[in-house]
Amino acid sequence: MTLHWAHVQWSAYGHWLPGSPKGFRNHEIRSIGNYKNPPPEGLHDRLHRYAKDIMTGEAIFLSPTLRARLLNAIIEKALAIKLRPICACVATQHVHIIVQVDHDAVLREIGRLKRHSSHAVRDLLPGRLWAARCHVHWIQSREHQAEAFRYILDHGRDESAAAWTFREL
């Protein structure tokens, strides 16, 4: 088992749907835009309407209380399963974390973080919390890791997210 650093992001249920006007990614279609430079208006409207129609519930927005509890649960579990997190933030609609993980186990291990954190807030938010997938960006260099680290902490401040770094241990 070889461990690699990864910047992993996942969303609360109902966000970044296929066809989203702010840009999106899925396995079949790649949007030409992103949240900083959205695709042309109306480009994927039909796909977005379809994705919203098949949703089985409302989109989940994470309150400040939920963000703090979720962050604590994510870090607690990451440390318990020895993923060596170095920073994380939980925003209104999504999570970012940098962890050290095996390529072949990343989806399973992130699934464990998602499951543990959703159980930690079940008293306040029963039912489905997280979207089905996560986005894994493998860290390519020390500079890339530093850039991802700064991005996560800046992102946390910009969105009033609950944030954590290894310095808080």
matplotlib code that plots the C-alpha trace (Angstrom):
import matplotlib.pyplot as plt

x = [0.0, 1.5, 0.1, -0.4, -1.6, -5.0, -7.2, -10.8, -14.0, -17.6, -20.9, -24.0, -27.0, -28.6, -25.7, -23.5, -26.1, -25.4, -26.3, -25.7, -25.4, -22.2, -20.5, -20.3, -18.4, -19.8, -18.6, -20.3, -20.3, -17.7, -19.0, -17.0, -17.3, -16.7, -17.8, -15.4, -16.1, -19.6, -20.6, -22.8, -26.2, -28.8, -26.2, -27.3, -30.7, -32.5, -30.0, -30.2, -34.0, -33.9, -31.3, -33.6, -36.7, -35.1, -33.8, -35.7, -35.6, -34.5, -31.0, -29.1, -27.6, -25.3, -25.9, -22.9, -23.8, -23.9, -20.6, -18.7, -20.1, -19.4, -15.9, -15.2, -16.6, -14.6, -11.3, -12.0, -12.6, -9.7, -7.3, -8.8, -8.3, -4.9, -5.5, -3.3, -5.4, -3.6, -6.5, -10.2, -13.2, -16.9, -18.9, -22.6, -22.7, -19.5, -16.4, -12.7, -9.9, -6.3, -5.4, -2.8, -4.5, -3.9, -5.0, -7.0, -8.7, -9.6, -13.3, -13.8, -12.0, -13.8, -17.0, -16.1, -15.6, -19.0, -20.8, -19.3, -20.0, -23.6, -24.2, -22.7, -25.5, -28.3, -30.2, -30.3, -30.4, -31.8, -31.8, -29.5, -26.8, -24.0, -24.1, -23.1, -19.5, -16.4, -13.8, -10.2, -7.3, -4.0, -1.3, 1.6, 4.2, 5.0, 4.0, 0.7, 0.1, 0.8, -1.5, -4.3, -3.8, -4.0, -7.0, -8.9, -8.2, -9.0, -12.1, -13.1, -12.7, -14.6, -17.6, -17.6, -16.8, -15.8, -12.0, -9.3, -5.5, -3.1, -1.7, -4.8, -3.8]
y = [0.0, 3.3, 6.5, 9.7, 13.1, 14.0, 17.1, 15.6, 17.5, 16.3, 18.1, 18.1, 16.4, 18.4, 20.7, 20.8, 18.8, 17.8, 20.8, 23.3, 26.9, 27.4, 24.5, 20.8, 17.6, 14.1, 10.9, 11.4, 15.2, 17.8, 21.3, 24.0, 26.2, 26.3, 28.4, 31.2, 31.2, 29.8, 28.2, 30.1, 30.8, 28.1, 25.6, 22.7, 23.8, 20.6, 18.4, 20.6, 20.4, 16.6, 16.3, 18.4, 16.4, 13.1, 14.3, 12.5, 15.5, 19.0, 20.3, 20.3, 23.5, 23.2, 25.6, 27.0, 24.5, 21.6, 22.7, 22.7, 19.2, 17.8, 19.1, 17.6, 14.2, 14.2, 15.0, 12.6, 9.7, 10.7, 10.6, 7.3, 5.6, 7.1, 9.3, 12.1, 15.1, 18.4, 20.8, 20.7, 23.0, 22.4, 25.1, 25.7, 23.2, 21.1, 19.9, 20.1, 18.0, 17.1, 13.6, 11.0, 7.9, 4.9, 5.3, 2.1, 2.9, 6.6, 6.1, 3.6, 5.8, 9.0, 7.0, 6.2, 9.9, 10.8, 8.0, 8.9, 12.6, 12.1, 9.8, 12.6, 15.0, 12.6, 14.2, 17.5, 16.3, 12.8, 11.2, 11.8, 14.3, 13.8, 13.5, 10.1, 10.9, 12.8, 14.6, 13.5, 15.7, 13.9, 16.2, 16.3, 18.3, 20.1, 23.4, 21.9, 20.8, 24.2, 25.8, 23.4, 24.1, 27.9, 27.4, 25.4, 27.9, 30.9, 29.2, 28.5, 32.2, 33.4, 31.1, 31.4, 27.7, 25.7, 25.2, 23.1, 22.5, 20.1, 23.0, 22.7, 19.2]
z = [0.0, -1.1, 0.4, -1.6, -0.7, -2.1, -2.1, -1.8, -2.2, -1.8, -1.8, 0.3, -1.4, -4.2, -5.2, -8.3, -10.3, -13.9, -16.1, -13.3, -14.6, -12.5, -14.3, -13.4, -13.9, -14.4, -16.1, -19.4, -20.0, -19.1, -18.8, -20.6, -17.5, -13.8, -10.9, -11.7, -15.4, -15.9, -19.2, -21.6, -20.2, -21.0, -22.4, -20.3, -19.1, -20.1, -18.3, -15.1, -15.1, -15.5, -12.7, -10.4, -11.4, -10.4, -7.0, -4.2, -1.7, -1.2, -1.5, 1.9, 3.2, 6.2, 9.0, 11.1, 13.9, 11.5, 9.9, 13.2, 14.2, 10.8, 10.7, 14.2, 13.1, 9.8, 11.5, 14.3, 11.9, 9.6, 12.5, 13.8, 10.4, 10.0, 6.9, 8.3, 7.5, 7.2, 6.7, 6.0, 5.8, 5.8, 3.9, 3.4, 0.5, 0.5, 2.1, 1.3, 2.9, 2.2, 3.4, 2.8, 1.4, -0.8, -4.5, -4.4, -1.1, -1.5, -2.3, 0.5, 3.0, 2.0, 2.2, 5.8, 6.6, 5.0, 6.8, 10.2, 9.9, 8.8, 11.8, 14.0, 13.0, 12.6, 15.6, 13.8, 10.2, 9.7, 6.3, 3.3, 3.8, 1.2, -2.5, -3.9, -5.2, -4.3, -6.4, -5.8, -7.0, -6.4, -5.1, -7.6, -5.7, -2.5, -4.2, -5.3, -1.7, -0.4, -3.0, -2.1, 1.6, 1.0, -1.3, 1.4, 4.2, 2.0, 0.7, 4.3, 5.2, 2.1, 2.8, 6.6, 6.7, 9.7, 9.1, 10.7, 10.2, 11.7, 13.7, 15.9, 17.2]

ax = plt.figure().add_subplot(projection="3d")
ax.plot(x, y, z, "-o")
ax.set_aspect("equal")
plt.show()
